[in-house]
Amino acid sequence: MYDIQPLIERVRSYAKRAGIEEKTASYRVFVDVDRLGSLLDDKTCTVRTAKTAWATRDSLEAKLEHAA
């Protein structure tokens, strides 16, 4: 099973650093406003979705750091 908790924490951290709502961060990372909430409610996602989300989140973090 894939450990999704670190991804959840990083998406929430990204939302806080970017000054956006978690639903907005969820949409930007997962292209789904409800995915982060579902994961927080102990739902799962596929490994492929998680890997794509990690890459997207990393890209968003890099843009955020570059803009600062």
N, C-alpha and C positions, 0 to 999 in steps of 0.2 A: 504494500500500500504506500502511496505517495504522501509524505508529510507536508500538508498544505499550510500549517500554522505559520511558518516563516514568511510565506508569501502574503498571508493575511496581514501580518504585522507590518511588512514592508509597504503594502498598498495603503494601509491606514497612516503610516508614517509619511508617505508621499502626499496624501491628502492634507495632512496637517502642515507640512512644509510648503506646499503649494497654495495653502489658504483656500482650499476648495472643500466642498462637502464630500463625504465618503461615497455617496451615490454617483457623484461626478467622477471621482477617481475610479470607481468600479466600472463606469462606462468607458473611461479612457483606457483602462487596462484590459478589461474583459469584453468590451463592446456589449455590455449588459449591465444596466443600472442595478439589477437585483442580485447579481452573482456574488458580490462581496457579502451581502446580507445573508444569502443562502449558505455560504461557507461559514459565516459566524454562527449560523443555526445548525452546525454540524452536518450540513449536506456535503456532497463530494463533487468533484469534477474529474474529467479525464486527465491523464498524464499529459496528453497533447495540449489540452487547454491550459494546464498549469505551466508547461514549458513556454508556450506562446505568451502567456501573461507575464512570466518572468522577463522574457526578452523585451516585451513592450514596456514594462515597468522600468527596466534598466535604461531604456531609451528615453523615457519621460524624465527620469531622474537626471540623466546626463544633460538634457535640455534645460532643466531647472537650474542645475549648477552652472551651466554655461551662461544663462541669463542673469545670474546673480553677480 
